[in-house]
């Protein structure tokens, strides 16, 4: 999950990309109006960014912002095809081991310095530096040599074929002239980034907002919208009130907001709504170092005790689909033959009994060695879907004798004090699904260290081997066999209970024109969004 791609698909822990865009059924009757510079796009976000150097961040809030500040060498276009970004072209050698990037000339960093191959080479070197605490080093560690033979050429050679190679160069390229020779973890760029992107950093008011302004020298042309403002509002109900009151121009609606609260003539006159399957999934993940979850029969039992259909209809109001693994439904990497255990409380009780949970306490909860089966699910503040999902799971598990407590934490605290420190029983979280199905960073046993993404501690030798095989061939049929088998193993092992793939449900003020729904969602061309001069309000 690279920084730039992570955000181009609009969104570690959430949100948007799509397999097809559905325009609203009842668009406001407004003319297109003439494109004009000006105004501001004010967007609601639940979480506050942790670090605006994309290499050092693993949360969606940071990557959302950084995606507008930084560019990669490549990016995904609206049809989810790889195209040039800072690289105007590239060439792959006949043996598939060497990629030569020809870089754009005249690209400026936000401080006016010219972008060159030195920046790409620095980004590679700092990413693989053992002192850099990043979750994204593994792809670059596959590079055998990296060189910058001239200012506008960057060349990488791999020791073995590496299928995600091109996609990995969507990572945000960093400014060598500001970071080289310095400790990146102490850089002021973490809160005052300098990139090459369409928007440059202006201000960050902790706990309130983060403001970007259009970069006039952006190589694709200055964005029409002058300012991009992220307002930090940790509660979706409050955010929705701000949207209706005019304090926001855009937010991701909850299913209840989308299906019920916004289905009025007044809302349809002021906003456009969109719906498409998100490239993301929500899951219940277990800390596998916790003895409660060491026996896979216990994890299987929990899966049997949860009704995913109940969650999809009760929480998502049908605006989503069941998740059966880490790959997006309908894509080539997803195994359509894999079905999970299904809702079966009787089987759940039988599996728990097999695992030794046979006694019953005075409150009806299961006991083993005199201790009750009790654990806490953590999730993040401001995500009503995850809280409601936890509550449904809590009720269902109580019926099979498991006591579940729920704890909701502010995002930064959850990440820093619990996930990073492996201080949790179970989590309800979400992952963005990248376009390339390589899942090394989340599922390989080598990625369980501090700040890395396999924080549940999953280790499986066959999965490791299949992940490695899948990234070592360009043959899609061979890769597909690897990923289909991985999905079968994950279904049996249940390190996660995969819950659902939600629909993305953005609402945007109708004064914004130029929005083009596409397989990549609606944010792929945000620099071409505009507000006609007569409708501008900021």
N, C-alpha and C positions, 0 to 999 in steps of 0.2 A: 504494500500500500504506500505508494510514493506520495510526497506532499502535493505536487501540482496535480497529479491525476486524481488524487483523493478529493481535491476540491473541484476540479473540472467536472467531476461527476456529481458535484455539489455535495459534498459534504464534508480515529479509532472509534468511534462509538456511535455512529449514525450516518447519514441520511442520503442524499437524493441522487438518483440517476434513474434511467427508465428504459423500458423496452418499447415504448411508444407513447406519444403525447395525445391526450384527449382534450381539445379545446372546450371551454365551457359551453353548455348548451344554449345559454341565453346571454350573449354578450351585450354589454351596453351599446346603444346605437350612437356611436361617436365616429366621426370621420377620422381618417388617419392623421390629418394635420401635418404640417411641415416639420421635418426634423430640425431640432434646435438645441444648442448647448444651454446648460443651466439646470437648475433644480437639484434636489437631493433624493436619493433612495434611502429611506430609513427602514431598516430591517430589524425584526425582533429576534433575539437569540437567548436561549435559556442559560447557557454556560458562559462564563468569562474565560477568555483565552489564558493559557498558562505560559506560552512562550511563542513569540512570533518568528523565531528562526525555525523553519519547518523541520529541519533535521532533528531538532531537539524536542519536538512536540508530538504527542500521540493522541490528542483529543480533537474532536471535530471543530470546536469553536476556534482553536488556534489555526487549524488548516483552512477553515472558511475564509478567515482574514488573510492569511498568508497566500492563499491562492489568487488573490487580487493584487498582491504586492510583488510576488515572484513569478518567474517563468521557468519552465524546464526546457531542455533541448527539443523535446517532442511533447505533443499533447494529443488528446482525443478530440476529434471534431464532433459536430452535432450527430453524425451517424455512427459514432463510436469507432471511427477509423483513425489510426495513428497518422498524424501530419506534423510538419515542421512547426516549431515554435521559435526558440532562439536559434535553432539550426534551420537553414533554408532548404537543406537537402542532406541526404546521407546515402552511403553506399556500403553494402554488406559484401564481404569477400565470398568467392565461390564455396569455400569450405565452411562458411557460416561463423567463423571465429573472430573476424575483425570487422568493426564498424568504423567508418570514417565519416565524421560529421563536418559539413561545410557550414560555418556559422554566418549569421547575418552580419553585415557591416553597418556601422553607424548606430547600433543599438546603444542607448545611454542608460547608465544607472541613474537613480533618482537624484544623485548629487552631481550629475553631469559627466562623470567619468565614463569612458567608452568600455563596453562589454567586449571581452576577448576570450580566447581559448585558455588564458591563464585562470579565469574564473571557473571554467569547467574542470580544469585539472585540480585546482584547489578544492573544489567541492568533492571530487572523488577522494582526494587524499585525506581531508578532514573526516569524511564519512567512515573510512576504514581505520582511522586512528583509534587504537584501543582506549585512549583517554577520552574519546567522545562518547557520551552516554546517549546512544541513539538506537532505536529499534529497527533502523532501516539499512544497516551496514551489509547484511548478508548478500544482497544482490551485487553490490560493488566488490565484495570479496571474491566474486567469481572472475573478476578481471585480472588477467595475468600481467598486462602492461597497459599503462595509459600515458599518452604523450600529446604534446602540443607543438607540432613541427613548425607552425607559424601562427600568427595572431588570429587567423580565421579558420584554422583546421584543428580538430580534436579527434584523436584516434584511440580506440580501445581494442585490445585483443584478449580474447578469453582462452583459458587453458583447455576447456571442453565446450561442446555446444551448450548453449544456455537459452532456453526458449523465451524467458521473460526479459531478455537483454534489452530489446528496443524499448519496451514499456517502462523499464526501470529508469530510463533517461528522461522521464517526465518529472523527476525530482527537481525541486526548486534549486536553481543554481545560485550560489552565494557570492558576494563581492570579495574577491581576493584582496583588493587594495585596502579593505577595511578590517579584514580578519586574519590575514596571513601572519604567522608568527605570534599570534595572541591566543589566549585561552578562550575558546568559543563559549564555554559555559559561563564566563563572566562578562561577556560582551553586552554593551548597552543596546545592541541591535535586537536583543530579545524583547525589548519594550519599545524600541525606536527603529524598526527595520528599514533597510535601504535595499530596494529591489530594482527590477527592470520592468515591472508589471504595469498594467493600465492605471492603477491607483497607487499613490504614495501616502505614506503615513503622515497624519497631521497631529492627532492627540489621542490620549487614552486617559479617561477619567475612571479610576478603579471603581468597579462595582456599578458603574452607570452607563458608560458608552465608550465607543472607539470610533474615531473619525478618520476616513481616508479621503483624499482629494484627487481629482483627475490629474494624470500626469500629461502635461501638454506635449512632451516629446516622445510619447509612446510610439513604438515602431509600427503599430497597426493603425495609428491615428488616435487622437485624443478622444476619450469616451464622451458621449453626449452629456451624460449625467455628471454634474460637477463634483458632487460629494456622495460618498457611500458611507452611511452611518449605521453602526451596529449598536442597538440599544440592548443592554443586558437586563432582562426581565425574567427572573427565575421561575415564574409561574405562568402557565399557558392561559389560565382564565384572565389574569391581569393583562397579559399580552393581548388577548382578544378584545378586551375593553379599550385598550390603547389603539388598536387597529380601527375599531369603530369610531373612536373619538378623534381620529386623525393624527394621533401621535406616532403611528407607524404606517408605512406604505405596504409592507409585505411581511407575512409570517407563514409558517407551516401550520395549517389548521389541524385540530384533533378531529377524529371521526365524528364526534357529537357536534362539534362546531360546523364541520363540512355538511353533514347530512341534515341537521335540524336547525341550528341557530342561524345559519346563513341563507336558508332557503326562503328569502323574502324579497319582494320587489325593491325595497330600499337598498339592501345589500347588493343585489345583482346590478343595480344602477351605478354603484360606486366601485365595485370590485370585480375582477375576473378570477374565477376559480379554475384550478387544473387538477387532474387526477391521473396518475400513472404508477405502475409498480415501482417501488423503490429498489435500488440495487443495495439492499441491506437486509439483515435479518436480526431478530431479537431472540435471545436465548436465556436459559437458566443454566449457569455454569457452576461447577462444583470445585472447591479447593481439594484436589486429590491427595494432598498431604494430611487432610483431616481424616482420622480413622473411621468416622461415620460413613465416608464415601469411598473407602478403599475397596469394598466388595462391589463389583459391577452389578450384582443382582439387586443391590440397594438402589443404584442409579436407574436400572431398568424398571424397578418397582415404582419409583417416583414418576418415570415417564408414563407408566400404565395408569397411574392415579390421576393424571392431568388430562382434562379434556381440552385439546387444542381448538376444537370447533367452538366450544363454549367461549374461549378467549376471543376468537376471531369475531364471533357474533356479538358477544357481550361487551367487549372492549373496543374492537375495530368497527362494529356495526356492519360487518361483512366487507369492509374496505381493506382487504388483505387476503393472504392465502397461507396455508400451512407450510412451514419450513420442514424439510426432511434432511437437511445437511447444510454445509457451508457454501454451496453453489447456487446460483440464481436459477429458479425454476424456468424451464424452457431453453436453457443454454446447453451447449454441447457437453460441458463438463458435468452437468447434473444427471444423475442416474435415475431415470423415470421408474425403474423397477424397484427402487428402495422405498419401502414403507416402514414407518416406525411402529412401535408396539400398539398404538391405538389405545383408546380409553377402555380400561379393563380393570376395575377396582379389585375384583376377585383374584385376578392374576397378580396384582400388586401385593395383596396380602400373602399370597402363597410364596412369592419371591422373597418377601421380607422374612417369612417364617423359615425358609431355606437358609437365609443369611443369619439366623439365630435370634431374630426379633419375634419371640413367641410369647413372652410375658406381657401382661397388661397391668398398668398402674391403676390406682383408684380413680384417676380422671379419664380412664379409657385409653391413655396413650401407651404405645408399645415400650417395653423395657428389655434391656439386655445387660446381664451382669449387674443388675440393680440400678442401671442408669436409664433414664428416659431417652427416647429418640426425639431430640429437640435441637433445632438449629435456626440461625437467623439469615434471612435473605436481605442483602444490601442492594439498594438501587439509588439512582441520582434524583435529586430534587428537581421539580419542575416538569417532569415527564409523567403526565397523568396516565398514559397507556401502561407504563411499566409498573406504576403503583397499583393500578387496578388489576393488572395481570398477577402481581404478587398476591393480592388479596384473594383472587380466585384460586390460585395455587394453594394458598394457606387453607382455605375452606376444604378443598378437595383432599389435601394431604391429611387434614384432621380426620376425615372419614375413614382413612386406613390406619390411623393411630400415630401419626407423626405430628408433633407440635412445631409449628413454624411461627417465628417472630419476624417482623418486617422493620427495617430501619432505613430511613430516607436521609441521605446526606448531600450536602452541597458538593457540587461537581469537583472542585479543586481538592477539597478535603478527601472525598472518596478516592480520587486518583492517587494523591500523595500519601495519605495516612493509612489507607487500607489496601488498594490494589497493588501499588508499588511495593508495599511491605508484606504482601501476601497475608494480610491480617483480615481474613474473612472466611465464613463457612460457604456461602453461595452468593451468587450475584445474578441479578437480571440486568443485562446490558445488551448492546447491539454492536454489530460490525458492519461497516461498509463492505460490499462485495466488489473487488476490483475487476476490471475487464479481463485481465489474464488470470486464469484460475489457480496460479501458483499460490499455495497456502503455507509456505515454509515458515514465515515469521510467526504465525499464530499456532501452528500445530507441530512443528518439528521439535524433537526433544532437546536440541541444542539451544533453543530460544526461551529457556525458562529462567534466565538470569535477571538481575535487577534492571528495571525499566524495559524489559523485553515483553513480548506480547503473549507468550504462552504462560500467562501468570497462573493458570489453574494447575500447571505442573503435569501436563499430559505427556506420557512417554510410551511409545509403541514402536518396536523395531521394524515391523512390517510397514507401518505408516511412514516412518522415516525413509525406508528404502524406496517406497512408491513415490513419495514427494520428490526425492532426489532423481529418480528415473523420469518423472514427469517434466522436470525442468531441464533435462539433459537431451531431449529430442524435440525436433520441430515437427515430427510426424503427429498430426492431430489424433489419428486413430490410436496410436500407442499412448499418447497422453490421456486420451479418454479412458482407456482401460485402467490406467493408474488411478484416475480420480473416481471412477465408478467403484473400484475396489476399496479405496479409502472411505468412500461414503458408506459402503457396507460395514466396514470395521467400526466406524464412528457410531453407526446405528446400534451395533451390538454392545460396544463399550460404553456408550452414553456419557462421555465426559461432559458434554452439554446435553441438555434437553432442548433441541431446536424447536422454537415455538412458532414464529410466524414471519412472513415477509410482508411488511405493511405497504399500503399505497402511499405515495407522496401526495400531499394535498395542499399545495401552496395557493395562497390568495394574494393578488397584487392589485394595488389601486389602479382603477381603469384609466387614469390620466397617463399611465406609462404605455407607450406604443412600441412597436418593433419586437414584441415578444413572439418567439417562434418555437412552439412545441416540437420536439424532435426526440429520437431515441435517447439522446443525452439529457433529456429533461428540458427545462426552460432557461437555465442560467448560462448556457454555452455561448450566447451572443450578448451578454449583458452590456458590453461596451457599445452596442448598437441600439440599446433601449433609449428612448427619448421622450420628452414631454413637450408638446407644442408650446411655443412661447406664451400664448394667451392662457394656458392652463397651469403654468408654473407657479408654485406657491412658496418655494424656499429660496 
